[in-house]
Amino acid sequence: MTDAHRLRTDLSLRPSGILLLAIAVIAVHTLARLHPETGPFVFLLGMTGFVCASAGAMLLVVGGHIHDPVRISARWQRAAR
């Protein structure tokens, strides 16, 4: 992966994380306004807030390094057949 490609990937993933965090804030704010109400819409807002906040924080923090290879110890590698 070239430096220009890594920078382009990083500059596209981090703003995506900010956008997901903004969606999470809107969903949680809407959920807080509907406090006494229950129903499927409330659960959908809660799920949307949680998933968007989790994914957005991960993309904002990790950015383009999400594609970096990770070494796995011999204990967890597949056994040769």
N, CA and C atoms as an extended XYZ file, in Angstrom:
243
Properties=species:S:1:pos:R:3:atomname:S:1:resname:S:1:resid:I:1 pbc="F F F"
N         0.842       -1.163        0.000 N   MET     1
C         0.000        0.000        0.000 CA  MET     1
C         0.896        1.237        0.000 C   MET     1
N         0.693        2.118       -0.939 N   THR     2
C         1.517        3.321       -1.025 CA  THR     2
C         1.099        4.334        0.043 C   THR     2
N         1.981        5.301        0.281 N   ASP     3
C         1.685        6.318        1.282 CA  ASP     3
C         0.483        7.165        0.882 C   ASP     3
N         0.352        7.465       -0.415 N   ALA     4
C        -0.786        8.265       -0.881 CA  ALA     4
C        -2.093        7.499       -0.693 C   ALA     4
N        -2.061        6.197       -0.977 N   HIS     5
C        -3.271        5.388       -0.805 CA  HIS     5
C        -3.629        5.261        0.669 C   HIS     5
N        -2.617        5.093        1.532 N   ARG     6
C        -2.866        4.993        2.972 CA  ARG     6
C        -3.448        6.305        3.509 C   ARG     6
N        -2.920        7.439        3.031 N   LEU     7
C        -3.421        8.738        3.470 CA  LEU     7
C        -4.855        8.950        2.999 C   LEU     7
N        -5.146        8.574        1.766 N   ARG     8
C        -6.497        8.708        1.231 CA  ARG     8
C        -7.482        7.831        2.011 C   ARG     8
N        -7.050        6.612        2.340 N   THR     9
C        -7.894        5.725        3.128 CA  THR     9
C        -8.132        6.295        4.519 C   THR     9
N        -7.063        6.820        5.132 N   ASP    10
C        -7.176        7.393        6.466 CA  ASP    10
C        -8.089        8.617        6.457 C   ASP    10
N        -7.971        9.447        5.433 N   LEU    11
C        -8.791       10.654        5.353 CA  LEU    11
C       -10.241       10.369        4.972 C   LEU    11
N       -10.536        9.163        4.559 N   SER    12
C       -11.934        8.818        4.297 CA  SER    12
C       -12.562        8.072        5.474 C   SER    12
N       -11.764        7.299        6.220 N   LEU    13
C       -12.322        6.537        7.329 CA  LEU    13
C       -12.562        7.390        8.569 C   LEU    13
N       -11.663        8.315        8.868 N   ARG    14
C       -11.840        9.137       10.073 CA  ARG    14
C       -13.063       10.060        9.982 C   ARG    14
N       -13.300       10.760        8.862 N   PRO    15
C       -14.554       11.533        8.763 CA  PRO    15
C       -15.803       10.647        8.796 C   PRO    15
N       -15.684        9.425        8.285 N   SER    16
C       -16.813        8.492        8.386 CA  SER    16
C       -17.107        8.178        9.847 C   SER    16
N       -16.060        8.057       10.653 N   GLY    17
C       -16.248        7.844       12.084 CA  GLY    17
C       -16.917        9.031       12.748 C   GLY    17
N       -16.527       10.238       12.360 N   ILE    18
C       -17.166       11.436       12.907 CA  ILE    18
C       -18.640       11.486       12.512 C   ILE    18
N       -18.942       11.116       11.274 N   LEU    19
C       -20.334       11.088       10.816 CA  LEU    19
C       -21.143       10.067       11.605 C   LEU    19
N       -20.579        8.892       11.854 N   LEU    20
C       -21.289        7.883       12.639 CA  LEU    20
C       -21.509        8.343       14.074 C   LEU    20
N       -20.528        9.048       14.641 N   LEU    21
C       -20.710        9.580       15.988 CA  LEU    21
C       -21.813       10.643       16.022 C   LEU    21
N       -21.895       11.447       14.975 N   ALA    22
C       -22.967       12.452       14.901 CA  ALA    22
C       -24.339       11.776       14.805 C   ALA    22
N       -24.435       10.712       14.029 N   ILE    23
C       -25.692        9.958       13.932 CA  ILE    23
C       -26.048        9.361       15.286 C   ILE    23
N       -25.045        8.863       16.014 N   ALA    24
C       -25.286        8.294       17.338 CA  ALA    24
C       -25.791        9.358       18.307 C   ALA    24
N       -25.215       10.547       18.250 N   VAL    25
C       -25.658       11.633       19.139 CA  VAL    25
C       -27.099       12.010       18.835 C   VAL    25
N       -27.453       12.090       17.569 N   ILE    26
C       -28.826       12.427       17.183 CA  ILE    26
C       -29.791       11.339       17.654 C   ILE    26
N       -29.408       10.070       17.477 N   ALA    27
C       -30.283        8.965       17.896 CA  ALA    27
C       -30.471        8.952       19.405 C   ALA    27
N       -29.407        9.151       20.163 N   VAL    28
C       -29.511        9.136       21.629 CA  VAL    28
C       -30.277       10.361       22.116 C   VAL    28
N       -30.079       11.501       21.485 N   HIS    29
C       -30.827       12.707       21.868 CA  HIS    29
C       -32.322       12.512       21.613 C   HIS    29
N       -32.665       11.945       20.487 N   THR    30
C       -34.069       11.660       20.180 CA  THR    30
C       -34.634       10.641       21.165 C   THR    30
N       -33.834        9.656       21.505 N   LEU    31
C       -34.255        8.645       22.477 CA  LEU    31
C       -34.507        9.277       23.850 C   LEU    31
N       -33.675       10.218       24.241 N   ALA    32
C       -33.848       10.880       25.537 CA  ALA    32
C       -35.111       11.738       25.563 C   ALA    32
N       -35.485       12.317       24.436 N   ARG    33
C       -36.716       13.116       24.383 CA  ARG    33
C       -37.956       12.246       24.492 C   ARG    33
N       -37.870       10.979       24.066 N   LEU    34
C       -39.010       10.053       24.097 CA  LEU    34
C       -38.987        9.207       25.368 C   LEU    34
N       -38.483        9.731       26.448 N   HIS    35
C       -38.187        8.979       27.663 CA  HIS    35
C       -39.289        8.031       28.136 C   HIS    35
N       -40.526        8.468       28.390 N   PRO    36
C       -41.485        7.523       28.957 CA  PRO    36
C       -42.073        6.549       27.935 C   PRO    36
N       -41.834        6.780       26.678 N   GLU    37
C       -42.445        5.954       25.635 CA  GLU    37
C       -41.669        4.644       25.455 C   GLU    37
N       -42.371        3.579       25.117 N   THR    38
C       -41.738        2.296       24.794 CA  THR    38
C       -42.278        1.821       23.453 C   THR    38
N       -41.590        0.877       22.871 N   GLY    39
C       -42.030        0.326       21.592 CA  GLY    39
C       -40.837        0.026       20.714 C   GLY    39
N       -41.104       -0.488       19.522 N   PRO    40
C       -40.012       -0.880       18.635 CA  PRO    40
C       -39.157        0.302       18.172 C   PRO    40
N       -39.760        1.475       18.015 N   PHE    41
C       -39.001        2.638       17.562 CA  PHE    41
C       -37.946        3.042       18.587 C   PHE    41
N       -38.288        2.939       19.857 N   VAL    42
C       -37.349        3.283       20.924 CA  VAL    42
C       -36.173        2.305       20.925 C   VAL    42
N       -36.457        1.034       20.743 N   PHE    43
C       -35.380        0.037       20.691 CA  PHE    43
C       -34.514        0.231       19.446 C   PHE    43
N       -35.119        0.607       18.341 N   LEU    44
C       -34.365        0.887       17.121 CA  LEU    44
C       -33.441        2.084       17.315 C   LEU    44
N       -33.934        3.126       17.997 N   LEU    45
C       -33.080        4.286       18.280 CA  LEU    45
C       -31.923        3.906       19.201 C   LEU    45
N       -32.193        3.106       20.209 N   GLY    46
C       -31.133        2.667       21.112 CA  GLY    46
C       -30.089        1.827       20.394 C   GLY    46
N       -30.535        0.913       19.546 N   MET    47
C       -29.609        0.079       18.791 CA  MET    47
C       -28.786        0.916       17.819 C   MET    47
N       -29.439        1.855       17.144 N   THR    48
C       -28.733        2.726       16.211 CA  THR    48
C       -27.683        3.555       16.932 C   THR    48
N       -28.030        4.107       18.086 N   GLY    49
C       -27.077        4.889       18.863 CA  GLY    49
C       -25.881        4.066       19.295 C   GLY    49
N       -26.128        2.847       19.779 N   PHE    50
C       -25.036        1.998       20.246 CA  PHE    50
C       -24.120        1.563       19.106 C   PHE    50
N       -24.702        1.080       18.024 N   VAL    51
C       -23.892        0.576       16.902 CA  VAL    51
C       -23.107        1.713       16.246 C   VAL    51
N       -23.753        2.849       16.024 N   CYS    52
C       -23.062        3.976       15.387 CA  CYS    52
C       -21.975        4.546       16.291 C   CYS    52
N       -22.220        4.595       17.608 N   ALA    53
C       -21.199        5.098       18.523 CA  ALA    53
C       -20.000        4.150       18.573 C   ALA    53
N       -20.253        2.858       18.601 N   SER    54
C       -19.155        1.885       18.645 CA  SER    54
C       -18.326        1.913       17.366 C   SER    54
N       -18.991        1.847       16.226 N   ALA    55
C       -18.270        1.853       14.954 CA  ALA    55
C       -17.599        3.197       14.700 C   ALA    55
N       -18.265        4.284       15.043 N   GLY    56
C       -17.696        5.608       14.832 CA  GLY    56
C       -16.455        5.846       15.675 C   GLY    56
N       -16.494        5.426       16.940 N   ALA    57
C       -15.316        5.582       17.797 CA  ALA    57
C       -14.154        4.740       17.276 C   ALA    57
N       -14.450        3.532       16.816 N   MET    58
C       -13.397        2.666       16.278 CA  MET    58
C       -12.782        3.270       15.026 C   MET    58
N       -13.587        3.768       14.109 N   LEU    59
C       -13.054        4.357       12.887 CA  LEU    59
C       -12.288        5.645       13.164 C   LEU    59
N       -12.755        6.432       14.115 N   LEU    60
C       -12.083        7.683       14.442 CA  LEU    60
C       -10.729        7.432       15.090 C   LEU    60
N       -10.654        6.451       15.963 N   VAL    61
C        -9.406        6.170       16.673 CA  VAL    61
C        -8.420        5.408       15.786 C   VAL    61
N        -8.891        4.371       15.109 N   VAL    62
C        -7.997        3.489       14.346 CA  VAL    62
C        -7.708        4.047       12.959 C   VAL    62
N        -8.697        4.589       12.291 N   GLY    63
C        -8.502        5.163       10.965 CA  GLY    63
C        -8.028        4.138        9.953 C   GLY    63
N        -7.021        4.509        9.179 N   GLY    64
C        -6.506        3.643        8.124 CA  GLY    64
C        -5.746        2.439        8.625 C   GLY    64
N        -5.408        2.414        9.901 N   HIS    65
C        -4.672        1.272       10.448 CA  HIS    65
C        -5.576        0.068       10.684 C   HIS    65
N        -6.837        0.188       10.340 N   ILE    66
C        -7.754       -0.935       10.483 CA  ILE    66
C        -7.361       -2.078        9.543 C   ILE    66
N        -6.634       -1.744        8.473 N   HIS    67
C        -6.226       -2.749        7.490 CA  HIS    67
C        -4.836       -3.318        7.772 C   HIS    67
N        -4.199       -2.915        8.854 N   ASP    68
C        -2.861       -3.422        9.160 CA  ASP    68
C        -2.921       -4.905        9.524 C   ASP    68
N        -1.936       -5.682        9.044 N   PRO    69
C        -1.915       -7.106        9.417 CA  PRO    69
C        -1.560       -7.271       10.893 C   PRO    69
N        -2.107       -8.310       11.483 N   VAL    70
C        -1.884       -8.602       12.895 CA  VAL    70
C        -1.245       -9.978       13.008 C   VAL    70
N        -0.195      -10.079       13.814 N   ARG    71
C         0.445      -11.377       14.027 CA  ARG    71
C        -0.360      -12.186       15.026 C   ARG    71
N        -0.534      -13.447       14.715 N   ILE    72
C        -1.274      -14.350       15.581 CA  ILE    72
C        -0.292      -15.356       16.151 C   ILE    72
N        -0.377      -15.610       17.441 N   SER    73
C         0.554      -16.538       18.065 CA  SER    73
C         0.325      -17.951       17.544 C   SER    73
N         1.333      -18.792       17.697 N   ALA    74
C         1.260      -20.160       17.181 CA  ALA    74
C         0.128      -20.939       17.837 C   ALA    74
N        -0.207      -20.594       19.058 N   ARG    75
C        -1.260      -21.307       19.771 CA  ARG    75
C        -2.600      -21.176       19.055 C   ARG    75
N        -2.873      -20.040       18.445 N   TRP    76
C        -4.177      -19.789       17.851 CA  TRP    76
C        -4.215      -20.014       16.342 C   TRP    76
N        -3.089      -20.397       15.740 N   GLN    77
C        -3.080      -20.655       14.308 CA  GLN    77
C        -3.662      -22.035       14.044 C   GLN    77
N        -4.131      -22.232       12.823 N   ARG    78
C        -4.698      -23.538       12.458 CA  ARG    78
C        -3.601      -24.593       12.420 C   ARG    78
N        -3.959      -25.749       12.833 N   ALA    79
C        -3.015      -26.866       12.826 CA  ALA    79
C        -2.861      -27.386       11.389 C   ALA    79
N        -1.647      -27.805       11.056 N   ALA    80
C        -1.409      -28.379        9.734 CA  ALA    80
C        -2.081      -29.739        9.664 C   ALA    80
N        -2.715      -30.007        8.545 N   ARG    81
C        -3.444      -31.288        8.411 CA  ARG    81
C        -2.625      -32.284        7.671 C   ARG    81
